Amino acid sequence: MLDPLSFNKIYKIWLIGFMGCGKSTLGAVLAKALGYKFLDTDLQISAQEGFSVAQIFKEKGEHYFRDLEKSLVAQIEQVPSPLVIATGGGLPLHAPLQGTIIHLHLDFESLYIRLLNDPNPRPLFKDKESLFTLYQQRAPLYERMAALNLDAQGTPKDLALQIMGFLAPKA
């Protein structure tokens, strides 16, 4: 097992990817393994606003939500302690991220099945066709901004170990 203390020079690890790819689940596991704090941007915004992300989209619109994301990213940048941050699917497309960016990707059909079975409504998930269009638009953007593109089919523990191996200081 890698020594979490060897990661003390990495302050922000951003997990990006399409909705349903497992950013929140993996983020909690990775943060625990590294001894970092964990933050889920969607949960943080929901807590601050007192509404779910779906309610915010419905009542105040996507533009308002994106402004909240930008503000949260600015706040996160001021936090001096190491963090693992699970982003909402659109956040990295609307707010610049500083730190190590890890892209979790899955094939569209796997994501679609996950989202169909997810009890949490996703405001941008209307139907399969529009979801696929959004997936095609975002996937190449995620890939380009990431330091590591990781197939998210594995278990959270296995994925965390892969990320730790990638982040480990090279001898």
C-alpha positions as CSV (number, residue, x, y, z in Angstrom):
1,M,0.0,0.0,0.0
2,L,1.2,3.5,-0.8
3,D,1.9,5.9,2.0
4,P,-0.8,8.6,2.0
5,L,1.8,11.1,3.4
6,S,3.7,10.9,0.2
7,F,0.8,12.8,-1.4
8,N,1.0,15.9,0.8
9,K,2.1,18.1,-2.1
10,I,-1.1,17.4,-4.0
11,Y,-3.7,19.7,-2.6
12,K,-6.7,19.4,-4.9
13,I,-7.8,16.2,-6.8
14,W,-10.8,16.9,-9.0
15,L,-12.9,13.9,-10.2
16,I,-14.7,14.8,-13.4
17,G,-16.9,12.9,-15.7
18,F,-20.4,12.3,-17.0
19,M,-23.3,12.0,-14.6
20,G,-23.6,8.5,-13.1
21,C,-19.9,7.5,-13.6
22,G,-19.2,7.1,-9.9
23,K,-17.4,10.3,-9.0
24,S,-19.0,10.7,-5.6
25,T,-18.6,7.1,-4.6
26,L,-15.0,6.9,-5.7
27,G,-14.2,10.4,-4.2
28,A,-15.2,9.3,-0.7
29,V,-13.0,6.1,-1.0
30,L,-10.0,8.0,-2.4
31,A,-10.2,10.7,0.2
32,K,-10.2,8.2,3.0
33,A,-7.3,6.3,1.5
34,L,-5.3,9.5,1.2
35,G,-6.3,11.0,4.5
36,Y,-7.8,14.0,2.6
37,K,-11.1,15.7,3.1
38,F,-13.9,14.9,0.6
39,L,-16.3,17.4,-1.0
40,D,-19.1,16.6,-3.4
41,T,-19.9,19.9,-5.2
42,D,-23.6,19.0,-5.9
43,L,-24.2,18.0,-2.3
44,Q,-22.4,21.2,-1.1
45,I,-24.5,23.4,-3.3
46,S,-27.7,21.6,-2.2
47,A,-26.8,22.1,1.4
48,Q,-26.1,25.8,0.9
49,E,-29.3,26.4,-1.1
50,G,-31.6,24.1,0.9
51,F,-32.8,22.5,-2.3
52,S,-31.8,19.5,-4.4
53,V,-29.9,20.2,-7.6
54,A,-33.0,19.2,-9.6
55,Q,-35.1,21.7,-7.6
56,I,-32.5,24.5,-8.2
57,F,-32.6,23.7,-12.0
58,K,-36.4,23.7,-12.0
59,E,-37.0,26.8,-9.9
60,K,-34.0,29.0,-10.6
61,G,-32.6,27.6,-13.9
62,E,-29.3,26.2,-15.1
63,H,-27.6,29.5,-15.4
64,Y,-28.2,30.2,-11.7
65,F,-26.8,26.8,-10.8
66,R,-23.7,27.3,-12.9
67,D,-23.1,30.6,-11.1
68,L,-23.3,28.7,-7.8
69,E,-20.7,26.2,-9.1
70,K,-18.3,28.9,-10.1
71,S,-18.6,30.5,-6.7
72,L,-18.0,27.2,-5.0
73,V,-14.9,26.5,-7.1
74,A,-13.6,29.9,-6.1
75,Q,-14.2,29.0,-2.4
76,I,-12.5,25.6,-2.8
77,E,-9.4,27.3,-4.3
78,Q,-9.0,29.2,-1.1
79,V,-9.1,26.0,1.1
80,P,-5.5,25.3,2.2
81,S,-6.1,21.6,3.1
82,P,-5.9,18.7,0.7
83,L,-9.2,17.8,-0.9
84,V,-10.7,15.2,-3.2
85,I,-13.6,16.9,-5.0
86,A,-16.3,15.1,-6.9
87,T,-17.8,17.6,-9.4
88,G,-21.2,17.7,-11.0
89,G,-21.0,16.6,-14.6
90,G,-21.2,20.1,-16.1
91,L,-19.0,21.9,-13.5
92,P,-15.6,21.4,-15.3
93,L,-17.1,22.8,-18.5
94,H,-18.1,26.1,-16.8
95,A,-15.4,26.7,-14.1
96,P,-11.7,26.4,-14.5
97,L,-10.1,23.9,-12.1
98,Q,-6.7,24.0,-10.6
99,G,-5.1,20.9,-9.3
100,T,-4.9,17.3,-10.5
101,I,-7.9,16.4,-12.7
102,I,-9.0,12.8,-13.1
103,H,-11.6,11.9,-15.7
104,L,-13.8,8.8,-14.9
105,H,-15.3,7.5,-18.1
106,L,-17.8,4.7,-18.9
107,D,-19.4,3.7,-22.1
108,F,-22.7,5.3,-22.8
109,E,-24.9,2.2,-22.4
110,S,-23.4,1.5,-18.9
111,L,-24.1,5.2,-17.9
112,Y,-27.6,5.1,-19.3
113,I,-28.4,1.9,-17.3
114,R,-27.0,3.5,-14.1
115,L,-29.0,6.6,-14.6
116,L,-32.2,4.7,-15.2
117,N,-31.8,2.9,-11.9
118,D,-30.6,6.0,-10.0
119,P,-33.2,7.3,-7.5
120,N,-31.8,10.8,-7.7
121,P,-33.3,12.7,-10.6
122,R,-30.7,14.3,-12.9
123,P,-32.0,17.6,-14.3
124,L,-30.3,17.2,-17.7
125,F,-31.5,13.6,-18.2
126,K,-34.7,13.9,-20.3
127,D,-34.5,11.0,-22.7
128,K,-31.9,8.6,-24.1
129,E,-31.3,10.6,-27.3
130,S,-30.7,13.9,-25.7
131,L,-28.5,12.2,-23.0
132,F,-26.4,10.6,-25.8
133,T,-26.0,14.0,-27.5
134,L,-24.8,15.5,-24.2
135,Y,-22.5,12.6,-23.6
136,Q,-20.9,13.0,-27.1
137,Q,-20.4,16.7,-26.5
138,R,-18.8,16.4,-23.1
139,A,-16.7,13.2,-23.3
140,P,-13.9,14.7,-25.5
141,L,-13.8,17.8,-23.4
142,Y,-13.3,15.8,-20.2
143,E,-10.6,13.8,-21.8
144,R,-8.6,16.8,-22.9
145,M,-8.6,18.5,-19.5
146,A,-7.7,15.5,-17.5
147,A,-4.2,14.4,-16.3
148,L,-5.6,10.8,-16.1
149,N,-8.5,9.2,-18.0
150,L,-9.7,6.2,-16.0
151,D,-12.1,3.5,-17.0
152,A,-14.7,3.6,-14.2
153,Q,-15.8,0.0,-14.5
154,G,-13.7,-1.2,-11.5
155,T,-14.6,-1.2,-7.9
156,P,-14.1,2.1,-6.0
157,K,-11.2,0.5,-4.1
158,D,-9.4,-0.7,-7.2
159,L,-10.0,2.7,-8.9
160,A,-8.6,4.5,-5.9
161,L,-5.5,2.3,-6.0
162,Q,-5.0,3.1,-9.7
163,I,-5.3,6.8,-9.0
164,M,-2.8,6.6,-6.0
165,G,-0.4,4.7,-8.3
166,F,-0.7,7.5,-10.9
167,L,-0.2,10.2,-8.2
168,A,2.6,8.5,-6.3
169,P,5.9,10.4,-6.5
170,K,8.2,8.8,-9.1
171,A,11.5,7.6,-7.8
